[in-house]
Amino acid sequence: MKVITDLLTNKWFWIGAIGLIIVVIVIPKLFRNKTTKPPKFTEEGKDQELSTTAVDSDLQRLAKKGIVPSYTKTELASKAEVLHTALDGCGTDYGAILRVFGSLRNEADVYALIDVYGIRKITCWARMGTSIGDGTLSQHLAVEADEKTKKALNDAAKFKGWNFRI
């Protein structure tokens, strides 16, 4: 009991505690742009419906050309989970994104992956758990990927003759 009493009466304890509060809570709030809200990807789900329809349309277009996904739904679900983990939370694992897209064998794999990814929520814990939003893989990549990663993905897709772009 004496240790706790001594600790609570020690001015250096209180200086440290206040400093910790400033570093953890106050400083992040100062650097947050208060006029900018996290992006909302949808207006009552319309964007997701359109993108789901577009993905189905792209997969049908490719199937007519004989281009079908080369991965099973289970394999694509595993890749979608890797991408979600890479995009979720604070910081983005650009290497994981490039590895997943680099493993895709054809354009149908890209659209099938987008379809399996579906609509997911990503958050940033540095913003005290603020949700960035529910969105599709394309929408999350557009927000979370840096310009270098977007360029690498777009250049690779263009080189392979795929229509997919971020």
VOVEX-528671 format. One record per residue (C-alpha): residue number from 0; x, y, z. Coordinates in nm, 4 decimals, always signed. Layout:
VOVEX-528671
+-----+----------+----------+----------+
| num |       xx |       yy |       zz |
+-----+----------+----------+----------+
| NUM |        X |        Y |        Z |
...
+-----+----------+----------+----------+
end
This chain:
VOVEX-528671
+-----+----------+----------+----------+
| num |       xx |       yy |       zz |
+-----+----------+----------+----------+
|   0 |  +0.0000 |  +0.0000 |  +0.0000 |
|   1 |  +0.2872 |  +0.2345 |  +0.0773 |
|   2 |  +0.4293 |  +0.1760 |  -0.2739 |
|   3 |  +0.1039 |  +0.2894 |  -0.4339 |
|   4 |  +0.0790 |  +0.5932 |  -0.2050 |
|   5 |  +0.4391 |  +0.6884 |  -0.2793 |
|   6 |  +0.3757 |  +0.6447 |  -0.6530 |
|   7 |  +0.0614 |  +0.8586 |  -0.6529 |
|   8 |  +0.2338 |  +1.1393 |  -0.4606 |
|   9 |  +0.5404 |  +1.1387 |  -0.6870 |
|  10 |  +0.5334 |  +1.4370 |  -0.9247 |
|  11 |  +0.7378 |  +1.2496 |  -1.1879 |
|  12 |  +0.4704 |  +0.9794 |  -1.2052 |
|  13 |  +0.2072 |  +1.2412 |  -1.2856 |
|  14 |  +0.4303 |  +1.4193 |  -1.5376 |
|  15 |  +0.4881 |  +1.0876 |  -1.7153 |
|  16 |  +0.1182 |  +0.9982 |  -1.7064 |
|  17 |  +0.0172 |  +1.3342 |  -1.8524 |
|  18 |  +0.2904 |  +1.3045 |  -2.1165 |
|  19 |  +0.1631 |  +0.9616 |  -2.2160 |
|  20 |  -0.1927 |  +1.0930 |  -2.2503 |
|  21 |  -0.0699 |  +1.3780 |  -2.4704 |
|  22 |  +0.1288 |  +1.1430 |  -2.6944 |
|  23 |  -0.1456 |  +0.8811 |  -2.7290 |
|  24 |  -0.4602 |  +1.0948 |  -2.7481 |
|  25 |  -0.3952 |  +1.4642 |  -2.8033 |
|  26 |  -0.1217 |  +1.4640 |  -3.0696 |
|  27 |  -0.3035 |  +1.2262 |  -3.3108 |
|  28 |  -0.6126 |  +1.4492 |  -3.2848 |
|  29 |  -0.4078 |  +1.7575 |  -3.3735 |
|  30 |  -0.2789 |  +1.5990 |  -3.6939 |
|  31 |  -0.6162 |  +1.4652 |  -3.8014 |
|  32 |  -0.7806 |  +1.6865 |  -4.0607 |
|  33 |  -1.1113 |  +1.7735 |  -3.8972 |
|  34 |  -1.2761 |  +1.8870 |  -4.2186 |
|  35 |  -1.2155 |  +1.5572 |  -4.3930 |
|  36 |  -1.4309 |  +1.2610 |  -4.3069 |
|  37 |  -1.3261 |  +0.9071 |  -4.3883 |
|  38 |  -1.4339 |  +0.8319 |  -4.7460 |
|  39 |  -1.7757 |  +0.6819 |  -4.7870 |
|  40 |  -1.7764 |  +0.4324 |  -5.0672 |
|  41 |  -2.1466 |  +0.4020 |  -5.1136 |
|  42 |  -2.4656 |  +0.5889 |  -5.1294 |
|  43 |  -2.6999 |  +0.3293 |  -4.9838 |
|  44 |  -2.5046 |  +0.0470 |  -5.1478 |
|  45 |  -2.5490 |  +0.1674 |  -5.5070 |
|  46 |  -2.1771 |  +0.1622 |  -5.5863 |
|  47 |  -2.1375 |  -0.1949 |  -5.4626 |
|  48 |  -2.4354 |  -0.3105 |  -5.6655 |
|  49 |  -2.2905 |  -0.1480 |  -5.9761 |
|  50 |  -1.9452 |  -0.2948 |  -5.9177 |
|  51 |  -2.0890 |  -0.6424 |  -5.8512 |
|  52 |  -2.2864 |  -0.6220 |  -6.1749 |
|  53 |  -1.9767 |  -0.4984 |  -6.3585 |
|  54 |  -1.7669 |  -0.7879 |  -6.2230 |
|  55 |  -2.0299 |  -1.0406 |  -6.3316 |
|  56 |  -2.0421 |  -0.8750 |  -6.6731 |
|  57 |  -1.6622 |  -0.8847 |  -6.7058 |
|  58 |  -1.6483 |  -1.2504 |  -6.6034 |
|  59 |  -1.9183 |  -1.3366 |  -6.8601 |
|  60 |  -1.7366 |  -1.1383 |  -7.1315 |
|  61 |  -1.4135 |  -1.3242 |  -7.0587 |
|  62 |  -1.5881 |  -1.6637 |  -7.0418 |
|  63 |  -1.7209 |  -1.6059 |  -7.3954 |
|  64 |  -1.3558 |  -1.5722 |  -7.5018 |
|  65 |  -1.2691 |  -1.8952 |  -7.3178 |
|  66 |  -1.0928 |  -1.7154 |  -7.0318 |
|  67 |  -1.2118 |  -1.8545 |  -6.6992 |
|  68 |  -1.0691 |  -1.8251 |  -6.3471 |
|  69 |  -0.7775 |  -2.0623 |  -6.2923 |
|  70 |  -0.8248 |  -2.0755 |  -5.9132 |
|  71 |  -1.0998 |  -2.2385 |  -5.7090 |
|  72 |  -1.3297 |  -2.0248 |  -5.4936 |
|  73 |  -1.1422 |  -2.1541 |  -5.1873 |
|  74 |  -0.8060 |  -2.0453 |  -5.3280 |
|  75 |  -0.9496 |  -1.7063 |  -5.4227 |
|  76 |  -1.1034 |  -1.6695 |  -5.0754 |
|  77 |  -0.7582 |  -1.7271 |  -4.9258 |
|  78 |  -0.6094 |  -1.4603 |  -5.1533 |
|  79 |  -0.8969 |  -1.2233 |  -5.0667 |
|  80 |  -0.8234 |  -1.2741 |  -4.6968 |
|  81 |  -0.4553 |  -1.1937 |  -4.7522 |
|  82 |  -0.5561 |  -0.8728 |  -4.9312 |
|  83 |  -0.8050 |  -0.7771 |  -4.6601 |
|  84 |  -0.5373 |  -0.8265 |  -4.3940 |
|  85 |  -0.2925 |  -0.6196 |  -4.6029 |
|  86 |  -0.5437 |  -0.3345 |  -4.6364 |
|  87 |  -0.7052 |  -0.3414 |  -4.2911 |
|  88 |  -0.5668 |  -0.1568 |  -3.9892 |
|  89 |  -0.3051 |  +0.1149 |  -3.9971 |
|  90 |  -0.0459 |  +0.0811 |  -4.2627 |
|  91 |  -0.0788 |  -0.1169 |  -4.5804 |
|  92 |  +0.1261 |  -0.4240 |  -4.6712 |
|  93 |  +0.2094 |  -0.3291 |  -5.0303 |
|  94 |  +0.4261 |  -0.6365 |  -5.0749 |
|  95 |  +0.1336 |  -0.8675 |  -4.9972 |
|  96 |  -0.0850 |  -0.6830 |  -5.2485 |
|  97 |  +0.1781 |  -0.7164 |  -5.5205 |
|  98 |  +0.2389 |  -1.0849 |  -5.4380 |
|  99 |  -0.1325 |  -1.1699 |  -5.4603 |
| 100 |  -0.1848 |  -0.9850 |  -5.7877 |
| 101 |  +0.1425 |  -1.1226 |  -5.9239 |
| 102 |  +0.0145 |  -1.4754 |  -5.8639 |
| 103 |  -0.2978 |  -1.4250 |  -6.0757 |
| 104 |  -0.2753 |  -1.6072 |  -6.4064 |
| 105 |  -0.5365 |  -1.4300 |  -6.6163 |
| 106 |  -0.7830 |  -1.1420 |  -6.6179 |
| 107 |  -1.0682 |  -1.3691 |  -6.5073 |
| 108 |  -0.8713 |  -1.4400 |  -6.1889 |
| 109 |  -0.8695 |  -1.0664 |  -6.1143 |
| 110 |  -1.2452 |  -1.0283 |  -6.1499 |
| 111 |  -1.3150 |  -1.3538 |  -5.9661 |
| 112 |  -1.0934 |  -1.2293 |  -5.6797 |
| 113 |  -1.2867 |  -0.9005 |  -5.6697 |
| 114 |  -1.6111 |  -1.1007 |  -5.6623 |
| 115 |  -1.4920 |  -1.3283 |  -5.3791 |
| 116 |  -1.3555 |  -1.0309 |  -5.1808 |
| 117 |  -1.7076 |  -0.8916 |  -5.1893 |
| 118 |  -1.7799 |  -0.5989 |  -4.9615 |
| 119 |  -1.5646 |  -0.5700 |  -4.6520 |
| 120 |  -1.4924 |  -0.3138 |  -4.3841 |
| 121 |  -1.1466 |  -0.1736 |  -4.3250 |
| 122 |  -1.0492 |  +0.0310 |  -4.0228 |
| 123 |  -0.7566 |  +0.2309 |  -3.8982 |
| 124 |  -0.6770 |  +0.1919 |  -3.5301 |
| 125 |  -0.4575 |  +0.5047 |  -3.5246 |
| 126 |  -0.7812 |  +0.6893 |  -3.5798 |
| 127 |  -0.9139 |  +0.5249 |  -3.2644 |
| 128 |  -1.0790 |  +0.2423 |  -3.4569 |
| 129 |  -1.2421 |  +0.4675 |  -3.7146 |
| 130 |  -1.3946 |  +0.2719 |  -3.9976 |
| 131 |  -1.2593 |  +0.3723 |  -4.3359 |
| 132 |  -1.5683 |  +0.2171 |  -4.4859 |
| 133 |  -1.7386 |  -0.0781 |  -4.6372 |
| 134 |  -1.6184 |  -0.1276 |  -4.9903 |
| 135 |  -1.5119 |  -0.3573 |  -5.2664 |
| 136 |  -1.1536 |  -0.4601 |  -5.3326 |
| 137 |  -1.1216 |  -0.1995 |  -5.6084 |
| 138 |  -1.2488 |  +0.0740 |  -5.3788 |
| 139 |  -1.0187 |  -0.0265 |  -5.0928 |
| 140 |  -0.7164 |  -0.0440 |  -5.3238 |
| 141 |  -0.7995 |  +0.3007 |  -5.4638 |
| 142 |  -0.7952 |  +0.4468 |  -5.1109 |
| 143 |  -0.5261 |  +0.2406 |  -4.9373 |
| 144 |  -0.2641 |  +0.1665 |  -5.2032 |
| 145 |  +0.0077 |  +0.4241 |  -5.2586 |
| 146 |  +0.0736 |  +0.5655 |  -5.6061 |
| 147 |  +0.3773 |  +0.3408 |  -5.6603 |
| 148 |  +0.1725 |  +0.0255 |  -5.5908 |
| 149 |  -0.1184 |  +0.1440 |  -5.8071 |
| 150 |  +0.1237 |  +0.2161 |  -6.0912 |
| 151 |  +0.2879 |  -0.1264 |  -6.0544 |
| 152 |  -0.0504 |  -0.3032 |  -6.0606 |
| 153 |  -0.1798 |  -0.0966 |  -6.3529 |
| 154 |  +0.1434 |  -0.1393 |  -6.5525 |
| 155 |  +0.1399 |  -0.5170 |  -6.4959 |
| 156 |  -0.2258 |  -0.5389 |  -6.6010 |
| 157 |  -0.1573 |  -0.3305 |  -6.9113 |
| 158 |  +0.1470 |  -0.5436 |  -6.9985 |
| 159 |  -0.0622 |  -0.8602 |  -6.9693 |
| 160 |  -0.3390 |  -0.7068 |  -7.1821 |
| 161 |  -0.5911 |  -0.6932 |  -6.8986 |
| 162 |  -0.8532 |  -0.4165 |  -6.8789 |
| 163 |  -0.8379 |  -0.3995 |  -6.4973 |
| 164 |  -0.7114 |  -0.0676 |  -6.3581 |
| 165 |  -0.7123 |  +0.0920 |  -6.0153 |
+-----+----------+----------+----------+
end
